[in-house]
């Protein structure tokens, strides 16, 4: 699959990948460089109010 870098540095993730990985709107990603590749890793961030309740 090939995609294009768009204005504002945006890249479209092909729908086959979005559906296959069950990604949702507003999904957050950790972005890193792996050799000559850009790596996007889905992440979950716990809301701060939940962290305070656990303390």
FIDO-437493 format. One line per field, with one value per residue (C-alpha): residue number from 1; chain; x, y, z. Coordinates in nm, 2 decimals, always signed. Each point is the difference from the previous one (the first is absolute). Layout:
BEGIN
k	NUM, ...
c	A, ...
x	X, ...
y	Y, ...
z	Z, ...
***
This chain:
BEGIN
k	1, 2, 3, 4, 5, 6, 7, 8, 9, 10, 11, 12, 13, 14, 15, 16, 17, 18, 19, 20, 21, 22, 23, 24, 25, 26, 27, 28, 29, 30, 31, 32, 33, 34, 35, 36, 37, 38, 39, 40, 41, 42, 43, 44, 45, 46, 47, 48, 49, 50, 51, 52, 53, 54, 55
c	A, A, A, A, A, A, A, A, A, A, A, A, A, A, A, A, A, A, A, A, A, A, A, A, A, A, A, A, A, A, A, A, A, A, A, A, A, A, A, A, A, A, A, A, A, A, A, A, A, A, A, A, A, A, A
x	+0.00, +0.11, -0.12, +0.10, +0.12, -0.26, +0.01, +0.04, +0.21, -0.31, +0.00, -0.31, +0.01, -0.16, -0.34, +0.12, +0.25, -0.25, -0.27, +0.25, +0.14, -0.34, +0.12, -0.25, -0.05, +0.24, +0.22, +0.33, +0.34, +0.36, +0.21, +0.36, +0.27, +0.11, +0.30, -0.14, -0.37, -0.25, -0.17, -0.35, -0.10, -0.36, +0.00, -0.26, +0.03, -0.18, -0.19, +0.17, -0.31, +0.02, +0.37, -0.08, -0.28, +0.24, +0.24
y	+0.00, +0.35, +0.33, +0.36, +0.26, +0.28, +0.36, +0.05, -0.33, -0.22, -0.36, -0.21, -0.35, -0.24, -0.13, -0.37, +0.09, +0.21, -0.28, -0.28, +0.16, +0.12, +0.36, +0.26, +0.37, +0.21, -0.30, +0.11, -0.13, +0.00, +0.11, -0.12, -0.07, -0.36, +0.01, +0.16, -0.06, +0.21, -0.21, +0.08, -0.20, +0.04, +0.11, +0.03, +0.29, -0.02, +0.32, +0.20, -0.01, -0.38, +0.00, +0.24, -0.24, -0.29, +0.18
z	+0.00, -0.08, +0.15, -0.04, +0.25, -0.02, +0.11, +0.37, +0.01, -0.01, -0.13, -0.06, +0.14, -0.25, +0.10, -0.01, +0.28, +0.20, -0.02, +0.05, +0.32, +0.12, +0.03, +0.10, -0.07, +0.22, +0.07, +0.14, -0.13, +0.13, -0.30, -0.03, -0.25, -0.06, -0.25, -0.31, +0.10, +0.19, +0.26, +0.14, +0.31, +0.13, +0.37, +0.27, +0.24, +0.33, +0.09, +0.28, +0.23, +0.00, +0.10, +0.29, +0.12, +0.03, +0.23
***
